[in-house]
Amino acid sequence: MKRNLLYCLFLVAAATGSARAADQSDFQLKNGDRVVFYGDSITDQRLYTTFAETYVVTRFPKLDVTFVHSGWGGDRVTGGGGGPIDVRLKRDVFAYKPTVMSIMLGMNDGSYRAFDQKIFDTYANGFQHIIDELKKNLPGLRLTLIEPSPYDDVTRPPTFGDGYNAVLVKYSEFVKELAQREHQGVADLNTPVVEALRKAYADDQKLAQKILPDRVHPGPAGHLLMAEALLKSWNAPTVVTAVEIDAAAKTATRAEGTKVSQISASVSGLSWVQDDAALPMAVDTADATMSLALKSSDFVEAMDQEPLKVTGLAAERYSLKIDGSEVGSFTKEQLAAGVNLALLATPMLKQAMEVHKLTLQHNNIHFQRWRQIQVPYANDANEKVKHGAAELMSGLDENEAGVVEQQRAKAQPVEHKYELNAL
């Protein structure tokens, strides 16, 4: 990421103090929840879903929530390559007994053509059928209906009329109405991504195209913005931690989401220890497309604030070390205004990235179990083959459970020593 963009993103405005910290009481996922992400190939990419999972695990490391990713490429409300919708629901949703479920369908349902009332009616009736079956088989299930993610008619010219995304917007309006009618949650994954695409395209036309490389399937940067929209619908908090220290008084005047101790001041600088309750979001800011997406959206402002403010410093400039490693240097004015640590190469970010690797790993194991063994061999006539498949699935389930255990252990924050040294 370019240096000036980094400063733009991690210098914190004074308004950060009003941002929401990790208050579990407001967050819609609760202890013991099991979440199923359901959808077509965009869900099948396991990107917005794994970003959302990693956010929950790192922002609420004590919260016991499990995740199952059940997207299947090409799916419509009627089903698809994984079988008719009732087969998909029974095998890929009901079997997991979720308490929370998100559903994103529509990209394929519109058939990539101008709006057609008959095609839309199939979508509307099919989506209602899904809701009816879920209510019948999983009473009490909390749903988040997702308005279809966009078809990119921003960075490339529409292929017809107002473009295919205009059709998806009509489908989104229906999804919103359905959610209201059924008293369920709704998340708009179209509007904010389109807005970010427009800003990105105005900044860098070629790079902006990489946010949705084939106009349908987002890359990681596009999925991060989609995850943000989903998490916002769940009342996800903004703040990781928020710390303010008066160096002259050697006092922490604010310690939100963390415990600050052992504050020590000297002629050369300041040191203290933090015991945080959460980790920042695992975001690869070195990736150019991701950097552009962050710059073109409110992700950092809305989802990833880890502000550090230090006042009362004497020297003009300071280096910041965490656990002995330098993470940046700042003027005393920048430190007094506030620096967002979330996007710096801190030990906390490195830890969050390791958590995300484990998130991807356990989801890949589940995918192998589900798509390469369970579905292909479910109706095999050879009993030995079926028995062998069952043993393989059991082994993979144990393997996945072990990776999830590692993921949760890795998500637990640890104490860190901070040092500000005058330059």
N, C-alpha and C positions, 0 to 999 in steps of 0.2 A: 504494500500500500504506500502511496506517496506520502512524504512527511507532512505536507500541508493538510492533507486529508485526515491523517491521524490526529493532528492537533485540533482540527475542526470537530472531530468526533469525540475526543476524550476530554476536551476542556468543558467543564460543566457550568451551565448557566445557574444563576442564583436560584432560579425556580425549582431546581432539583429537590430542594428541601421539602417540597409538597408532594413528591412522588410517593407512590404506594410501596411499602416494604412487603416482605414475604409474610403476609398475614394469612395463615391457613384457614381462618374462619370465613374469609371472603372467597377463597378459591373453591371452584365447583367440584374438584376431585377430592374425595374424602378417604380416610384410612380404610383399607380393605377393599377399595374399588378394583374392579377388573375392567379394563378398557379394550374394546375391539374397534379397530379402524377398518371400515368396510368401503370398498369402492372399485374403480376400474384400474387401468394401467398407471394412472398418476399416483394412486395409492399404492399400487403394486411396486412402484419405484422404491418405496420404503425410504423416503427422504423427508418430506414434511412430517411424516409420522414419527420417524426416529429423532428428528430435531425436537418435536414436541415431547417425546418420551424423555430425552436427555435433559430438557429444560426442567421437567417435573422432578426427575431424580436428583438433579443438582441443586435446584432451588428449594426443594423440600426433602432433604436427605433422610429424614426420619419418617416420612410418609410411606405407608405400605400400599403401593398401587402397582398392579401388574398390567402388561400390555400385550395384545395379540394383534398382529398385522395381517388382515385378511383381504387385501386387494388382489384383483385378478384382471390382467390385461384384456381389453376388448369388451368388458362387461357393460351391460345395460341394465335397466330395471327388470328386465325379463331374464337376466342371467347371461351366460355366454360360454366361453371355453371351459369353464369349471363346472358346467351343468346348468340346468334351468334354475330359476331364482329360488324355488322351494328347496332344491337340493343344496344350493349354496348356503341358504340360511340355516338349514338343519345341520350341515356338516361344519360350516365355517363361522357360525355365530352361536347358535343355540348350544352346541356342544361345549362351549367355553363358559356358559352361564355368566355373561357380562352384566355388570351393573350400569355401565356407561358404554355408549356406542356412537361413533360418528359415521355418517354415510355421505359419500360424495359420488354421485352419478349424474350423467348428463352430457359429457363430452361426446360420447359415442351415440347417445340417444338422439341427438339432433341430426345425425347422419351427415354432418359436414356440408349442409346445403341451406338454402334460404328457408325461412320459417315455413313449416307445413303443419296445418292444424291437425291433420290425422296423425302425423308422427308425434306431435306434441301430446295429443290425447292418450296415445299409448304410454308415453312417459308419465303423464299425470296419474293415469289409472294404475300403472305399474308401481309407482312410488307409493301410492295409497295402499296398495296390496302389501307392500313390504311393511309399512307402518302397522297395518292391521295384524299381520302375522307376528310381528314383534310384540305387540300388546297382548296378543293371545298366549304366546309361548313364554314371554319374559315380562310378566307384570311387574311394574315398578322400575323398569329399565329407563334410564335417563338418556335421551337422545340429543345429539347435536347434528342437525341437518345442514349440510354444507352446500352453499350455492356454488355451482360448478366453477372451477378455476378457468382463467381466460384462454382463449385462442388468440395468439398474437397478431392482431391487426394494427399494431402500433408501429413496430419496427420494420414491417413489410406492408405493402399495399394490400387491401382486402381483395380477395379473389372474386367477389361478387357484391354488388350493392353496398350496403353498410358493413358487410363482412360477417363472418361466422360468429364473432364474439357478441354481436348484437342479438343473435339468436340465443346464445347462452345466457344473456342478460334477461331475456324473456323467461327462460327456464328458471333463472335465479329468482325472479319475482314470484313464480309459482312456489318454489321451495320455501321462501320466506312466508308466504301465505299459509302453506301447509303446516309449517312449524307453529305459527300462531294459532291455527285452528286446532292443532293437536296438543297445544300447550307444551311444546318442546323447545329446546335451544336451537339457535341458528347461527351460522358463521358465514360471513361474506368473504370468500377467497378470490373473488373476481375484482371488485372495485379497487382495493388497495394495491394489488399487483399491477393493474392497468395504470394507475396513477404513477407508480414507481417506474414502470416502463417508459412512460412519457417523459418523466424527468431524466431518466437514464439516456434515452434517445437524444434528447436535447444536448446532453453532455458529451456522449460518445456513441455515435450511431452503430459502428461495427461491434463494439463491446456489448452494447445493449441487446443485440440479437442473441447473445449467448445466455441471457437470462431464461429465455424459452427457445432453445436452439432449433427445434423443429416446429415451432409455433404451438405445439400441443403439450409436450413433456418438458417441464422446467428442469434446468440444471440445479445444482445445490443452492445457488443464490436465490433463484425463484422459489424454491421449496422453503427456504428459510423465511421468506416473506409470507408464504402461505401458512407456515407453522405459527408465525406471529398472529395472524388473523384468527386462527383456531384458538390459540392460547388466550387472546384477548376476550374471546367469547366465553371463556372459562374464568374470567376475572383474574388473570395471571398478574402477579405483582411486578412492579417496575424495578424496585431496588434489590440489589444483592446485599450490599452493606452500605452504610453511610457513616463516615467518620469525620469529625471536626475537632481539631486540637489547637489550643492556644499555647503556642510554644513558650511565650513569656511567662505564663502562669503554670506551665507544665501540667495542664489539665485537659481532659477530653470533654468538650462541651456538647458533643453529640456522639453516640455510639449506637447506631441502629443496625440490628441484625448481627451484632458482634459484641465482644467484650474487649475493652482496651485496658491494658495494664502496663506496669513497669515503665512509665514515661520518665525519660531521663534526658536532660538538656545539658549541653556543654558549649564551649566557645565555638567548636567546629560544627555543631549541629544538634540533632534530636533523634532519639530512638524510643521505640515502644514495642509492645507485643499485642497481637490481635488473635482472638479465638472466634472465628466466624461461624455463622450458622448455615451458610450456603456458599455455593460456588458460582462464578459468572458463567454465562452461556458459552458453549463450545463453538466458537466461530473462527474460521480460518481467514483472518484479515489480510494475509499475504496474497490471497487469490485475487486477481484483478477484477474478475466479474463480481465476486462477493463484495469487494470494496466498493464497486460502483453501486451495487444494490443497497448497501448500507447507507451510502451517501444520498441515494435517491428515495429513501424511505425514512420512517420514524422508528425503525427497529431499535437502534441504540437508545434513543430517548425514551421509548415506551417499554422496553423489555430488558435492558442490560445496563443499568446504572450502578456503578460501584464508586461513588464519589469520595474523594479524600480532599479535605480542606485543612490547611495549616496556616494559621495567622501568627503574627508576632515574631517573624523570622528577621534576622538582622542582615545576613549576607544577600547579595543580589541574585545568586543562582545556587541551586542544590542538585546533587545527584540523589536519586531514590534507590535504595537497595532493599530487597526482600530476601531474607535468609542468605545474605551475603552476595547475592547476584544483583547487578545493576539492571533496572528496568526502565530507566529514563532520567533525563535531567530537565529541570524546570526553573523558571524565574520565581522569585518570591511572590510576584504579582499573580502568576499562574497558580501557584499553590494556594494563595489566599482566595482566589476565585473558585478553585476546585478543579481537580483532575479526575477523569473517569478511568479507574484502573482496569475496568472490564476488558478493554481492548489492548492492553499492554501485555507483553510476554511475561506475565507473573507466574509464580509457582501455582497459583490458584487456577489460572487459565490452562496451564499445562495439565493439571490434574483433571479439569473438566474435559479436556480433549481425550484423555485416557478413558474417562467414563464413556464418552461418545463411541470410542472404538469398541468397547464392550457392548454398548447398545446395538451397534451394527452386527457384532459377532453373534449375539444371541438371536437376533432376527434372521440372520443368514442360516443358522442352525434350524430354526423353526421352518423357514422356507424349504430347506432340503427335506426335512421330515414330511412336510405337508405336500409339496408339489412333486417331489421325486419318489416318494414311497407311498404315502397314504392314498393319494388319489389314483395313481397308476395301478396299484395292486389291490384296490378295495374289492374288486369283483373278480379277482383271479380264481379260476376253477381249481387250481392245484392247491390243496390244503397246506402242503409243506411250504409253498411259496408264501401263502398268506400268513402262516405261522412265523416264517422268517422275517417277513415284513413287519409283523407286530413286534418281534424282538428288536429289530432295528429301530423302530419308532420309540420303543421304551428306552433304548440306550441313548438316542438323541434327546429325548425329553430330559433324561438325567443330566446329559451334557449341557443342555440349555439352562437347566435349573442351576447348575454350578456356575455358569457364566453370569447369570443374573445375580447370584450371590456375590460374585466378584465385583460386579457393577455397583451394587449397593454398598459394598465395603469401600470401594474406591471413591464413592461419592461423599463419604464422610469427611468434612473439613478438618484440618489440623491447625495448630498454632503456628504463627509466622512472626518473625522478628523484622521490624521495619527500621530503616536508618535513613535519615536525611543528613547528608554531609555537604558542607559549604564547599563550593568550587572556587 
